[in-house]
Amino acid sequence: MHQRLVVVGGGAAGMSAASAARRLDPDLDIVVLEAGGYAAYGMCGLPYYLSGVVAGAEALLAYPPSFFREQRRVDLRLHTPVTRLDPDHQVVHFRENGRDARLEYHRLIVTTGATPVVPPLRGLDDPYVFTVRTMEDAISLRSLIDAGHIGRALIVGGGYIGLEMAEAMAARGVKVTLAEALPALMPNLDPPISELVEEEVRRHGVDLRLGISLEQVRRTPDGLKAILGGKSVPVDVVVVAVGVRAGATIAAEAGAATGPGGALLVDDQMRTSLPDVYAAGDCIAPFHRVLGRPAFVPLGPAANKTGRVAGTVAAGGQARFTGIVGTAVVKVFDLAVARTGLTLGEAMAEGLPAVATDTVGKSRAKYYPGSDPVHVRLVHETGGRLLGAQMVGGDGVAKRIDVVAVALQAGFDVDELAGADLSYAPPYAPVYEPILLAAQAAQAKSAPDRPAEAPSHAAAGSRR
């Protein structure tokens, strides 16, 4: 029989893997087993579908299932959850049309993603409690909003997803309460940055309750009641967004080695510890270039990249994934909030001799309309090694965090970052670029006896 590649999971990593394998080998038998009813859709777009920015759920599909089946000749099977792997006999067990089934494979790629953490609390099985990690979840929740059934929402968790959901609900005229068990929003940021996020969330009318945990949800004759810090809060819907864990159970139970967060350990070609079994996407712990070891940082761009590597190698080609630095950006109402590398708290937890340098610059020339403040925090070692950055602003933040991400991947120190030849034009960036201002301040902190170099504008033809 033909060589067969089985991909478990039809998300970003899974369909990238299947497509990469097909490009390399036109004769390979490729089967994708997806537990849900949708494949290859933009999960990160779900909050914008709920808010109405994205009009219809179908717009989130990269391609319809028929494209993969007909154009790429991938046997995509939806509503087909995998139940067990048998690597000794190279067999995958699954459920299809209500029946147990099995399929032999020559090579297998596990792309089972991440699963939402659901606390073991009473009442979270109510149909009006959501996690919004699937297209089905989002469609169900939006139908309730569109029908006018949702006037009050409780968001549990103040991370990326919780904040995006709070904004989406507020955009639909829903009164939002956001509860975070920790004393600050976005615990993956340092306090000076997360405090700016908190100000923005409160400014938009969200009832923000920090340091308060959800205790239970009750269904009463008068509706849904959420118990927060011993107090009853009437709500119409609850969205639980307290984090995710690696969806690595099936492979781990088959003997695959796991690491941080229970995620699967892979090499730079996405091989697991099991023979002929690869893994990609949010279920793995890829190499973190700043930490120098594997880390569980589930983000979309890495899912696509690792999926392509896994599919290429599984189909007999050569490809490598060189690692991540943990770059992310999120929209929080009128702010863009971004990070890359390590926060000061993370660096200190690693025992690194880290300090942070905070500066505030402008997104454009100060005289150009629409110029916004850009808060930059650089994290670096006392000797100058660059470790990470966090940024908050209204304009140009995504571009700027990407500059630092590339600098981290290139191994820059603060001197090299300060010397970066970045673009300048009044509508897009000031001559005193916020990144360079921060790097120059970090130079002074890294080498106290050496004055930081001021930006020079003496060159002929320089513009201000």
C-alpha positions in Angstrom: 0.0 0.0 0.0 1.0 3.6 -0.3 2.9 5.3 2.5 0.3 6.8 4.9 0.7 9.9 7.0 -1.9 10.4 9.7 -2.3 13.9 11.2 -4.2 14.1 14.5 -5.9 17.5 14.7 -7.1 19.8 11.9 -6.1 23.2 13.4 -3.4 25.6 12.2 -0.5 23.2 12.8 -2.3 20.1 11.5 -3.4 21.5 8.2 -0.1 23.3 7.7 1.6 19.9 8.2 -0.8 18.1 5.8 -0.3 20.8 3.1 3.5 20.8 3.5 3.6 17.0 3.2 1.4 17.1 0.1 3.7 19.7 -1.6 6.6 17.4 -1.1 5.1 14.1 -1.9 2.1 14.0 -4.4 1.6 10.3 -3.9 1.5 10.2 -0.1 -1.8 9.0 1.5 -2.6 11.8 4.0 -5.4 11.5 6.5 -6.4 14.2 9.0 -8.5 13.3 12.0 -10.2 16.3 13.5 -12.4 16.0 16.6 -14.5 19.1 15.9 -16.6 20.2 13.0 -14.2 22.8 11.6 -10.6 22.8 10.3 -8.1 25.4 9.4 -9.8 28.4 10.9 -8.4 31.4 12.7 -9.0 30.7 16.4 -7.5 34.1 17.3 -10.3 35.7 15.3 -13.1 34.3 17.5 -13.3 37.4 19.7 -13.7 39.6 16.6 -16.4 37.4 15.3 -18.2 37.7 18.6 -17.8 41.5 18.6 -19.2 41.8 15.0 -16.0 43.1 13.5 -15.9 39.8 11.6 -19.4 39.4 10.1 -19.7 35.7 9.6 -17.9 32.6 11.0 -17.1 31.3 7.6 -14.7 34.3 7.1 -12.4 32.7 9.7 -11.9 29.6 7.6 -8.6 29.6 5.7 -10.1 27.2 3.2 -13.3 25.2 3.2 -13.0 21.4 3.9 -13.7 20.7 0.2 -10.5 22.6 -0.8 -8.3 20.2 1.2 -10.2 17.2 0.0 -10.4 18.1 -3.7 -7.5 20.4 -4.4 -4.9 19.0 -2.0 -6.2 15.4 -1.9 -6.1 15.3 1.9 -8.6 12.9 3.5 -10.0 15.4 6.1 -12.4 13.7 8.5 -14.3 16.0 10.8 -16.1 14.9 14.0 -13.5 12.2 14.4 -11.8 12.2 17.8 -8.8 10.1 18.3 -9.0 7.9 21.4 -5.6 6.1 21.5 -2.3 5.7 19.8 -0.5 2.4 19.5 3.1 3.3 18.4 4.3 -0.3 18.7 1.9 -1.4 16.0 1.7 2.0 14.3 -2.1 2.2 14.7 -4.3 5.1 15.6 -7.7 4.4 17.2 -10.6 6.9 16.8 -14.3 7.3 16.8 -16.1 7.9 13.5 -19.9 8.0 13.0 -20.4 6.7 16.5 -18.2 3.7 15.9 -14.7 2.7 17.0 -12.3 2.5 14.1 -8.5 2.1 13.6 -6.0 3.2 11.0 -2.5 2.0 10.3 0.1 4.7 9.7 3.8 4.9 8.5 4.2 8.3 10.1 2.0 10.2 12.5 1.9 13.9 13.4 0.2 15.0 16.6 -1.3 18.5 16.5 -3.8 18.3 19.3 -3.4 21.9 20.4 -4.1 23.3 23.8 -7.2 22.7 26.0 -8.8 25.3 28.2 -8.3 25.0 31.9 -11.7 24.6 33.6 -11.5 24.8 37.5 -13.4 22.1 39.3 -16.1 24.4 40.5 -19.8 23.7 40.9 -22.0 25.0 38.1 -19.5 25.2 35.3 -21.4 22.6 33.3 -24.2 25.1 32.8 -25.0 25.6 29.1 -24.5 29.4 29.6 -20.9 28.8 30.7 -18.4 29.0 27.8 -14.6 28.7 27.3 -14.7 29.9 23.6 -11.8 27.8 22.4 -13.7 26.4 19.4 -15.7 27.7 16.5 -18.7 25.8 17.9 -18.4 27.7 21.2 -18.2 31.1 19.4 -21.2 30.4 17.2 -23.3 29.3 20.1 -22.3 32.4 22.2 -22.8 34.8 19.3 -26.3 33.4 18.6 -27.3 34.2 22.2 -25.9 37.8 21.9 -27.6 38.3 18.5 -30.9 37.1 20.0 -30.6 39.7 22.8 -30.3 37.1 25.5 -27.0 38.5 26.9 -27.0 41.7 28.9 -24.5 40.9 31.6 -21.4 38.8 31.2 -18.8 37.6 33.7 -15.3 37.0 32.3 -13.1 34.8 34.5 -9.4 35.4 33.8 -7.5 38.5 33.0 -5.1 37.2 30.4 -5.1 37.5 26.6 -8.3 35.7 25.9 -10.2 37.2 28.9 -9.3 40.7 27.9 -10.3 40.1 24.2 -13.6 38.6 25.4 -14.2 41.6 27.6 -13.7 44.0 24.7 -15.9 41.9 22.4 -18.7 41.8 24.9 -18.5 45.5 25.6 -18.6 46.2 21.9 -22.0 44.4 21.7 -23.4 46.6 24.6 -23.0 43.9 27.2 -22.3 45.0 30.8 -19.0 43.2 31.6 -17.6 42.1 34.9 -14.0 40.7 34.8 -12.7 38.7 37.7 -9.0 37.8 38.1 -7.8 35.8 41.0 -4.3 37.5 41.0 -3.9 41.1 42.1 -3.1 42.3 38.5 -4.2 41.7 34.9 -1.9 39.9 32.5 0.4 38.1 34.9 2.8 37.5 32.0 3.7 41.2 32.1 5.7 43.2 34.7 3.6 45.4 37.0 4.4 48.8 35.4 3.0 47.5 32.1 0.0 45.6 33.5 -1.0 48.7 35.4 -1.4 50.6 32.1 -3.6 47.8 30.9 -5.7 47.9 34.0 -6.3 51.7 33.6 -7.4 51.1 30.0 -9.9 48.4 31.0 -11.4 50.4 33.8 -11.6 53.5 31.5 -13.9 51.5 29.2 -16.4 50.7 31.9 -15.5 47.1 32.7 -16.3 46.2 36.3 -12.8 44.9 37.1 -12.4 42.8 40.3 -8.8 41.8 41.0 -7.7 39.4 43.6 -11.1 37.7 43.6 -11.8 34.2 42.5 -15.0 32.6 41.1 -16.3 30.1 43.7 -19.3 28.6 41.9 -22.1 29.3 39.4 -25.7 28.7 40.4 -28.8 28.3 38.2 -31.7 29.9 40.0 -35.3 30.7 39.0 -34.2 34.3 38.6 -31.3 33.3 36.3 -27.6 32.6 36.6 -25.7 33.7 39.7 -21.9 33.8 40.0 -20.4 33.7 43.5 -17.3 36.0 43.6 -15.6 36.5 46.9 -18.7 35.3 48.8 -21.0 37.7 46.9 -23.6 36.8 44.4 -23.4 38.5 41.1 -26.3 38.1 38.6 -25.1 37.4 35.1 -26.5 36.0 31.8 -23.4 34.2 30.7 -20.0 33.2 32.1 -16.8 32.9 30.0 -14.0 31.0 31.6 -10.6 32.1 30.4 -8.1 31.1 33.1 -5.5 29.6 30.8 -4.8 26.6 28.7 -2.8 23.4 29.1 -1.1 21.4 26.4 -3.4 18.9 24.8 -0.8 16.2 24.9 -2.7 13.5 26.7 -3.1 11.0 23.8 0.6 11.1 22.9 1.8 11.1 26.5 -0.3 8.1 27.4 1.4 6.3 24.4 4.8 7.0 26.0 5.9 10.3 24.4 8.2 12.4 26.6 6.8 15.6 28.0 8.3 18.7 29.4 7.1 22.1 30.7 3.4 22.4 31.2 3.0 18.7 30.2 3.8 19.6 26.6 5.4 17.2 24.2 9.2 17.4 23.8 10.4 17.5 20.2 13.7 18.1 18.5 14.2 20.8 15.9 12.6 18.6 13.2 9.5 18.0 15.4 10.3 14.4 16.2 8.9 13.2 19.5 10.5 10.4 21.6 8.2 7.9 19.8 9.4 6.3 16.6 7.9 7.9 13.4 5.7 10.2 15.6 6.1 14.0 15.2 4.3 16.8 16.9 3.6 20.5 16.3 1.5 23.4 17.4 0.2 24.3 20.9 0.8 20.7 22.3 4.6 21.0 22.2 7.3 22.8 24.1 9.6 24.1 21.5 13.1 25.4 22.1 13.1 28.9 23.6 16.1 30.9 22.3 16.4 33.2 25.3 15.9 30.6 28.0 18.1 28.0 26.1 15.6 25.2 26.8 12.1 24.0 25.9 9.2 26.2 27.0 5.4 25.9 26.7 4.3 29.2 24.9 1.2 28.4 22.8 1.0 31.0 20.0 -0.4 30.9 16.5 2.7 31.8 14.4 4.8 29.0 15.9 1.9 26.5 15.3 2.0 27.2 11.6 5.8 27.1 11.4 6.2 23.9 13.4 3.4 22.3 11.4 5.2 23.0 8.2 8.4 21.5 9.6 6.7 18.4 10.8 4.8 17.8 7.6 8.0 18.4 5.5 10.1 16.0 7.5 7.4 13.4 7.9 7.1 13.4 4.1 10.8 12.7 3.6 12.1 16.3 3.3 14.4 18.4 5.4 13.4 21.3 7.5 14.2 22.7 11.0 12.5 25.0 13.5 15.1 27.1 15.2 12.9 28.1 18.2 10.8 30.9 19.7 11.4 34.0 21.7 7.7 34.3 22.9 6.5 37.2 20.8 2.8 38.2 21.2 0.6 41.3 20.8 -3.0 41.7 22.0 -5.6 44.5 21.4 -7.1 45.8 24.6 -9.7 48.4 23.7 -7.6 51.3 22.3 -4.2 49.9 23.3 -1.9 47.4 21.7 0.0 45.4 24.4 3.0 43.4 23.4 5.9 41.4 24.7 8.8 39.3 23.5 11.5 37.4 25.3 11.5 37.5 29.1 9.8 39.8 31.6 11.9 41.0 34.5 10.0 38.6 36.8 10.7 35.7 34.5 14.4 36.6 34.1 14.8 36.9 37.9 13.1 33.5 38.4 15.7 32.0 36.1 18.5 33.5 38.3 19.7 35.9 35.6 21.3 39.2 36.7 18.5 41.2 35.1 17.3 44.8 35.3 14.5 46.7 33.5 14.7 50.0 31.8 11.5 52.0 31.2 11.0 54.8 28.8 8.1 56.6 27.1 8.4 57.8 23.5 6.1 58.8 20.7 4.5 56.7 18.0 5.1 59.5 15.4 6.7 62.8 15.3 5.2 64.8 18.1 3.9 67.5 15.8 2.2 65.0 13.5 -1.5 64.4 14.1 -2.3 61.1 15.9 0.9 60.7 17.8 0.5 58.5 20.8 2.7 57.6 23.8 4.6 54.3 23.5 5.7 52.8 26.8 8.7 50.6 26.4 10.3 48.3 29.0 13.5 46.6 28.0 14.7 43.7 30.1 18.4 43.1 30.0 21.3 41.8 32.0 23.6 44.2 33.9 26.3 43.3 31.4 24.1 44.4 28.5 22.6 41.1 27.1 19.1 41.8 25.8 16.5 39.5 27.4 13.1 40.9 26.4 10.7 43.8 26.0 7.2 44.9 26.8 5.3 47.7 25.1 2.0 49.5 25.4 0.7 52.1 23.0 -2.0 53.1 20.6 0.0 52.9 17.3 2.9 51.1 15.8 3.4 48.7 18.8 3.3 45.5 16.7 6.0 46.8 14.4 8.2 47.8 17.3 7.9 44.5 19.3 8.9 42.7 16.1 12.1 44.7 15.9 13.1 43.6 19.4 12.0 40.0 18.6 14.4 39.9 15.6 17.1 41.5 17.8 16.6 38.7 20.4 16.9 36.0 17.7 20.0 37.6 16.4 21.6 37.7 19.9 21.8 41.5 20.1 22.9 43.2 23.3 21.6 46.7 24.2 24.5 48.4 22.4 23.7 46.7 19.1 20.0 47.4 19.6 20.8 51.1 20.2 22.8 51.1 16.9 20.0 49.6 14.8 19.3 51.6 11.7 15.5 52.0 12.0 13.2 53.9 9.7 12.0 57.5 10.3 9.2 59.5 8.7 6.9 61.8 10.7 3.7 59.9 9.8 5.1 56.6 11.0 7.9 57.0 13.5 9.7 59.9 15.3 13.4 60.5 14.8 13.7 59.7 18.5 12.4 56.2 18.0 11.0 54.7 21.3 13.0 51.5 20.9 16.3 53.4 20.5 15.5 55.7 23.4 15.0 52.6 25.6 18.1 51.0 24.3 20.2 54.1 25.0 18.8 54.3 28.5 19.6 50.6 29.0 23.2 51.3 27.8 23.6 53.8 30.7 22.2 51.3 33.2 24.3 48.4 31.9 27.5 50.5 31.9 27.1 53.3 34.5 30.6 54.7 33.9 29.9 55.2 30.2 27.6 58.0 29.1 24.9 56.8 26.7 25.3 58.1 23.2 22.7 60.6 22.1 21.2 60.2 18.6 23.1 62.2 16.0 21.4 64.3 13.4 24.4 66.0 12.0 24.5 63.9 8.8 23.9 65.9 5.6 20.2 65.6 4.5 18.9 64.3 7.9 15.3 64.9 8.4 13.5 65.9 11.5 
